[in-house]
Amino acid sequence: MDRVLPSQSPGDHAYIVRGTPVYRRVSIAFLAAGLVIFANLYAVQPLIPTFSLAFARSPATASLALSASTFTLALSLPVFASLSDRFGRKPIMIFSLFSSSALQFAIGLVPTFWELVAARALEGFTLAGLPAVAMTYLSEEMDASSLGAAMGLYISGNSLGGLLGRVLISLVADGASWRIGMMAFGAVSLALSGYVAWALPASRHFEQRRDGAREILSRFARAVTRPELDALYLVGGLLMGGFVSLYTYMGFRLARAPYHLSTSVIGLLFFAYLAGTFSSSFMGSLTDRIGRHRVLPLNIAIMAAGAVLTCARSLAAIVAGMVVFTFGFFGAHATASSSVGSLGGAERAQASALYLFCYYTGSSVIGFVAGLFWTDMGWRGVIGMILAAQAAAAIAFLFAKRKLSGAS
């Protein structure tokens, strides 16, 4: 269990500082963990048009292959956050990595669409353990001056995992089958999970709690009744919903005339995620210098500009819009998530879980609704919905700005 033993010397209690060997070790471990979780979570996204054809389902229904997992992930985040208060941060993360990897392998064997959705829902539950705890682990173990950069590196790993998952599964689906791709992902994920279990240090600042249900609910109540945190929860959900919508229905758009792109070529467009890998780290460091209250609205504006640019007919302009949109999204997410960790206080674990609950609920709900806009209004309908979500996020940000300014 992750506990600080009484026999440890005071030097053992030092927080992790950027540039030290332990900082690099933690960063690499979280990079590998992010690869596992987010490659497996989002591997099905470029396959949604394939599922729509193979199982004779509408685009909105086929999107349930992704929405089912993000929704159960959102629901189980508070559960794992509370369990981590009792059993420690690292054990919960390791359980999440191994169990979700095993399920990823098994998903390649399911015969029907609704069994696929059910298996993905169960996988979403197990995937939640790492994101429910990762931000809390970093907030507890990192020196305050290094937290923004560390959070940015963790989210860089998330974006890289999401990129590799989408690109590789697209290539395998065209070259062999999506089922083989799922099983291969599961096998590689199990190996990476073993590395993380070996490399990630146990917590030094974790304080075990054995609270009953009443106290757990009380901590969640305190985390949900702070307006500045509520605003950040809403920002995360709205922006993530728009982000998933753009990438999910872009596949349908580019598979049609005049583009007629194959699944593997559409998958290559996810290399736009590299912009997010850079921006999350860059914006995380920038918040340490100029403040979150300045960086967050900047990234929302960048997202809006990228969304508008994707309405162009030129494929080059569409790709450029995806890059700009992705740059802004991951910068916004890195800033908002580090803000929740910083402002959470004694309820940091619950605040982080609630932020991610809204984040993934937004992905599930808005991602599904965007399918209805796509069916009725086409791409401009999808972008109109995304811009409306971004406008609402900008308004929500105003409620958090004062606290963010004071904390920066």
N, C-alpha and C positions, 0 to 999 in steps of 0.2 A: 504494500500500500504506500502511496506517496505521502510520507510524513517526514518532518524534521525531527531527528532523534535528539534527546537531551545531551548526548555525549558529543555532539558535533561542535566544533570550534566556531567562534564568531565569524571567522573568515569564510566558513562554508555557507554562510547565510547571505553572501554578497549577491546583489542582483546582476543579471547578465548584461554586459556592456558591449556595444557594437565594436567590432574589430578584434575581439578576443577569440581564442580557439573554441571555447564552449559556445559562443555566439554562432560561429560558423557551423559547428556540429548541429546545433538546434535548427539552424536555417536549412541545412541539407536534409535533416530528418523531416521537417515540415514540407519541404519541396517534394520529397518522395510520397509523404502521406497525401498531399494535395493531388499528386498525379493519380494515386489509387482511387480516391473518393470521387474526384470530379471527372476523370476519364470514364469511370463506370456509370456515374450518374447521367452524363450527357452523351454517352456513346450512341443512344438511340435517336438523337435529334435529327441527324441527316438521313436516317432511315425511315422517318415518318411518311414521306411520299411512297417509299417502297412498301411499308405496311398498308397504306391506303389501297394500293393496287393488289398486293398479295392476298389481303384478307377482305377485300371489297368493302372498305369502310370510308366514310367521309373524312376530309382533312381534319375537322374538329375532333371526330371520334378517334382517328388514328393518333392524334396528339396526346391521347390519354396514356400512351406508352411512356411518355415523359411526365405528364402531369400527375399520374398516379404516384410515381416515386417522389416527386418534389412535394406533393401534398402530404403523404405519410411521413416524409422527412420532417416537414414543418411541424406536424402534430407531435412527433416524438422528441423534438429538440428539448422542450421543457423537462421531459422525463429523464433524459440523459444528463441534463444540467444538474438536476436534483440528485441523481445517482452519483454523479462525480463529487458532490459535496461529501458523500459518505465513503465512497470507495477510492477516491483519488482521480486525478485528471488523466494520468497516463494509462491506467488499466482500462478506462472507458474507451479511450482512443484506440488502443490495441484491439479490443473486442470488436469495435466498429470495422476496423481494417480487415481483420481475418474473416468475420462473418459475411460481410458484403462481398468480399472477393470470392468466397465459396458460392454464394448465390449467383454472382455474375456468371460463373461457369455453368451453373444449372440452368440459367435462363436460355442458353443456347439449345436446350433439349425440349422445351415446352412446345406442344403441337398446335394449339389454337390461340387466336388473338386474345380472348378473354383470360385464358390461362397466362398468357404473356403479361397482360395488365396486372393480374393478381400477383405474379412473381415479382414484377417491378415494384408493386406497392410494398411487398415484404422487404425487398432490397432497400427501398427508400427508408424504411424504419431502421434497418441496421446501419445504413450510411450516416444517419444523423449523429452518431456518437462522436465522430471527430469534429465536425463543424460546431457542435453544441459546446465543446470543451476547448477547442484550439485557441480561440480568442481569450478565454479566461486564463488558460495556461500562460500565454504570452504576456497578458496584462499583469499576472502575478509574479512572473519570473524575470521580466525585462526591466532594466533601469528606465525611468520615465523618459530620459532624453533619447533612448534608443527604441522606444515602443513604436513610434510611427514608422520607422524604417523596417522594423521587424514585422509589423503587421503588413506592410506593403510587400515584403518578400514572401510572406505566407500566401497572400492573395495572388502574387505572381505565380506561385506554384499551382494555385487553383486554376488560374487562366491557362497555364501551360498544360495541365492535365485535361482540362476541357478541350483544348485545341487538339492534343494528340488523340484523345478518345474519338473525337468527331472525324478527324482526317483519316486515321488508321482504319476505323471501322468502315468508312466509305470505300477505301481502296480494297479492303478484304471482301466487302459485299459485292463489288464489281468483279473481282478476280476469282472469288470462290463463293462464299455465302455469308450472310450476316450471322448465321448460327456458329460457324467456325470462328468468326471474329469474336463473338461473345465468350466462347470457351477459351480462346487464346488470351483475351483480356483477363479472365479469371485466373488463369495460371500465372501470368506475369504479376498480377496484383498480389497473389499469395507470396511470391518471392519478395516483392517490395515491402510487404507488410512485415515479413521477417526481419528485413533490414531496419525498419523503423523501430521495431521492438528492441532490437539490439542497440541502436544508436541514440535514441532519445533519452536524455537524462531524466531521472525521477524529479518530481517537484521538490523545491526547497522551501517554498513559502506557502504551500498548501496547508490549510488548517481544517482538519476533519470535523464534520458536523454529523450528529446523529439525531437530527430534528424529526419530529413527527409531522404528519400531514398538515396540521394546523400552522406550524411555524413555516413550513415550505410554502404553503399558500400565502402566508403573510408576507414573505419575502417577495413573491411574485406580485402581490398586491402593491407593495411599496415601489417595485420596479415599473409598474404599469400606471401609477398615479402621479408620475413626474412629467409635466408637459414637455420639457425639453427632450426627454427620452422617447416619449410617445411620438413626437415629431420626427425623430430619427428613425424609429421603427417604420413609420409611414413612408418616409423618403426611400428607405431600402426596398420596401414592397413595391412601390410604384415604379421605381427605376428598374428593378429586376424584372417585373412583369413586362415592361416595354422591351427590355433587352432580349428576353427569351422569345417574345413575339416576333421581333425583327428577324432573328436567325431561323426560327422555325418556318415561317411562311416565305422567307426568301428562297428556301429550297423549292417550294411549289412554284414560285414566280419564275425562277431561272430554269426549271424543267420544261416550261411551256415556251411557245413562240414569243418572240423571235429568237430566243436563246438556245433552247433545246439542249441544255447541258446534262451530262450524265451524272450519276450519283457520286462517282469518284471525283469528278471535276468540281461539283458543288461542294464536296467535302474539302477540297483544297482551299476554297474561299475562307474556311475557318482559320487559315493562317493570319487573318486579320486579328486574331486573338493575340498575336505577338505584340500588337500595339498596347493591349491591356497588360501583358506581362511587363512591359516597360513602364507604362503609366502608373500602375499601382505602386511600384517601387519608387518611382520618381515623385509622385504626388504624396506618398507617405513621408518621404524625406522633406518635401516642401512644406507640409503641415507643421513639421517640427521647427521650421524657420519663420514662416509668416502667419501661421494660424489656420485652423480648420474653417473658421467663419469666412475666410477669403477663398479658400481652395474649393470648398464644396459647391458654391453657386457657379464658380467658373466651370467646373466639370459638367454641371447640368446644362449650361449653355452650349458647351462643346457637343454634348450628346444631341441636343436639338438641331444643331447645325448639320451633324452627320446624318440624322434621320431625314431631314429635308433633301439632302444631296442624293439619297438613294432613290428618290422619285424620278431622277433623270433616266432617260432611255439608254444612254451609253453604258455598256458593261464596265468600262474603266471608271466612269463616274460613280456607278453603283458600288464598286469595290472600294473606291476612295471614301465614299460615304460610310461604308461599313467600318473602315479603319478608324475614321474620325469618331464615329459613334462608340466604338469599342474602347478607344483611348479615353473618352470622357466617362464611360460607364465604370470602368475599373478604377479610375481615379476617384470617382464619387464614392464607390463602394469602400475603397481603402480608407477614405477620409471619414465616412459615416461610421464604419465599424470600429475604427480606432477611437472615435469620439465616444461611442457607447462604452467601450472598455475603460476610457478615462473618466467618464462621468458616472459610471455605475456604482462606485463606492462599495459598500458592504454587500450590495445586491448585484455585483458585477456579473456573476455567473447567470443569474436570472435575467438581467438586462441583455446580455449577449444572446441568450436563448430566445428571448422575445423578439430581438432584432431579427434573428435568423428565421424565426417563425413567420414573421411578416414578410421577410425577404422571399422565402420559398412559397408562402401562400400567394403572394403576388405573382410569382412565376406560374403557379398552377392555375389560378383563377383568370388572371389577365391573359395568360397564354392560351387558355381555352376560348375565352371571349373573342380574342383576336381572330380565331378561326371563323367565327360567325361574320366578323367584319370582312375577312378575306372572301368568303363565299358570296356575300351580298354586294360588296363595294370594291373589291380588288385591293391592289397594293396601296392606293391612296387612302382607302378606308383604314387599313392597318396603321399607316403612318399618322393619320389623324388621331387615332386612338392613342398611339404612343406619345404624340405631342401633348395631348390632353393630360396624360399621366405625368409627364414631365412638368407641366404647368402646375399641377396639384402638388408635386414634390417641392417645387420652388416656393409655393405658398406655405407648405408645412415647415420648410427650412426657416422661415422667418420666426417661428415660435421657438426655435432652438438657437438662433443666432446669438442672442445675448449671453447665454450660458457658454456657448462655444467660444465667444470672444474673451470671456473671463478666464476660461480654462486654457486658452492658447498661450 
